[in-house]
Amino acid sequence: MSSRKSPAASSADSIEKYARSQAGSFWPPQELGVIVQKGERVLLTYQKLATVPALPVCETVLAKGMADARAAWQGGRREHSSRLEAEAETAYLDCWNAHAREAPAYSAILQQAQRLADAFAAD
């Protein structure tokens, strides 16, 4: 029995990796990217998510970090403000990476991605 995955299955597996690479985002992903390699062709599509994920724990992490950055700015510590903002962004992305599978919308997103991958693989 081969351990090789179908193009559609491989694409669904890589969706999380794609979503986790969305650096510089201060909000949940709004779009889904699906990439399927079929022979020598590479098929790529972006589609609006049918269900946008929400992770309140991550929003709380971001809000606290940004509040700290604003306080530093308002307190005249501008050099600390930039660092704190960057730390808030990193903490937000780390939170998403750690908790994305807990989002109620995660299953729906995977299903949407799998439908797109399957359509590409069948084409």
N, C-alpha and C positions, 0 to 999 in steps of 0.2 A: 504494500500500500504506500503510495507516495505521500510525503509530508508537504508537498508543494501546494500552495493555496491558489484558488482561482483568482483572476484579476479583480473580480468584484470583492472577494473576501479580503484580498490584500489592500484594496483601497479603503474599505471600511476600517481595517486595522490602523491605517495611517492617518485617519481623520483626526484622531485625538492628537497625534503628533503635530499635525498642521495647526489645529486650534491652539495648541500650547505654544506655538511659535509667534503668536500675534503680539509681539512686544510693543510697548508704547501705548497700550490700550488702557483706558480708565473706565471701561464699561464692558458688559458682557458682549460676546461676539454677536453680530447681527447677520452675518453671512456664513455660508458653508462653502468650502472649497473641496472639490473632489477631483482627484487625478487618477487616471487609469492608463497604464501602459499596455498596449495591445500590439504585439509584434514590434515593429519599428515605429509605430505611431504612439504619441502621447496625447491623450485627450484630457482637457482641463475645463472645468466649469465652476462658476460661482453662482450661488442662488441664495436669495433671502431665506433665512431660517423660518420655517413654518411656526416654530415655537422657540422664542428667545429664552435662553436659560437665565436663571437668577440664583445667586448665592448670597443671601443676606450677610452671612459671616464675613465674606470677602468685602462687601460694601462697607461694613463696619471697620474693617482693617484699613481700607482706603480712606474713609472719612476721618479716622483718628490721625493717620499719617499726614493728610493734607491740612488738618487743623493745626497740627504741630508746625508744619511748614509755614502756614499763614501767621501763626503766633511769632515765629522766629523773624519773619519779614517785618511784621508790624513792630517788633521789638528792636528793630535796627540791626538784626543779625542776618543780613542778607546772604552772606556766604553759607550760613547754616541752612537757610531756607531752601536753596537749590539742592543741597545734599539730602535734606529731609524729604523733599518732594521725590527725588530719585529713589530714596529708600521706601517711600510709600508705594511708588509704582512697582518696585521689585516685590514688596510684601504682597501686593494685590495679585500680581501674576503668580507668585509662589502659592498663594491661597487657592487660586483657580486650578493650578496644576495638582494641588493636593486634594481638592474637593469637587472637581468637575463631574466625576461619576456620581456624586450625591445629588446633583441638580435634578429636580423633578422632570425637567425637559430632556435630560440626557438620552433616555431611551428613544424618544421621538426624533431627536437629532440623528442618532445612529440609524434609525429606520429610514429617515429621509436620505441620508448619505448612501445607505445600501441600495435604495431604489435608483438613485442616480448612477451609482457604480454598476449596478446590474444592467441598466439601460445602455450604458457605454459598452459594457462587455458584450452585450447581445448585438450591438450595431455592427 
